[in-house]
Amino acid sequence: MAKLAKARMMLVALCAAVLAGCGSLFAAPTATPVPTPTPIDYLVRAAKAFESVQSVQFKLLHSGAPVVLDPQLGAKFLEASGSYQAPNLLFAKVKVEALGNLFNLNMLWRPEGALMTNPMTGMYGPQPPGMPLAPLALFDTAAGISHLLAAEVLNPQVLGVEAEEGMQLRHFSGDVSALALKTILPGTLADAKLKIDLWVQVDNDRLMRIKVSAADSETQLEFFGHNEPVEIPAPK
């Protein structure tokens, strides 16, 4: 009986060893960990998302050292809001200060040229040469916002995720050269190196806001209504 019990114990141990070996053969493979995206990875994704936008609305605000639109009149830019329709239509309402008064201008960018209303008559005419405000440049894939996101933000860091109006926005900070912004945002050429903050929607990589801070000014650009219908008026 003792020999039989010992034989049974040896058989059980052998089966257990065999089953353990089989388990290792058929075990599920270990999943390869997905690397966490770097700040640059996130910004490149946001750049691609921005390039795919077919329409969007925007608001541009500037405070601090003035952006002079017309030196003869001393016309200073205050804010602008408008709509973009890919690939080359843009309408903006611009608020300026001149001669101690506030004026509202309508500005149009169309394939046939850039137009602006006369603040006195409301009639459209060609924009004066050298106009420093050119929102259509924001959407230039070679030198606009998408290029800025993918290649011009230096030392980017993720500061965290912030809740805002039902959205989750990833907040980035970094540095940017004034040269990289000269055709995008007005009034940012005073300093060689500027501070930039960006807010990008977490679930779809849409750029929602940019803030550029200089020593004596701040420029903020907001985007909303991505790919929703917009109206670009015809000049009258």
Protein Blocks (a to p, Z undefined) as FASTA:
>chain_A
ZZmmmmmmmmmmmmmmmmmmmmmmmgccdddddddddfklmmmmmmmmmmmpmbdcdddd
dehjdddfblknopacfbdcdddddfkbccddddddeehiacdddddddfkbccdddfkl
opacdddehiabdfklmmmmklmmmlmmmmmpghiacfbdcdeehiacddddddddfklm
mmmpghilmpmbdcddddddfklopafbdcdddfkbccddddehihiacdddddZZ
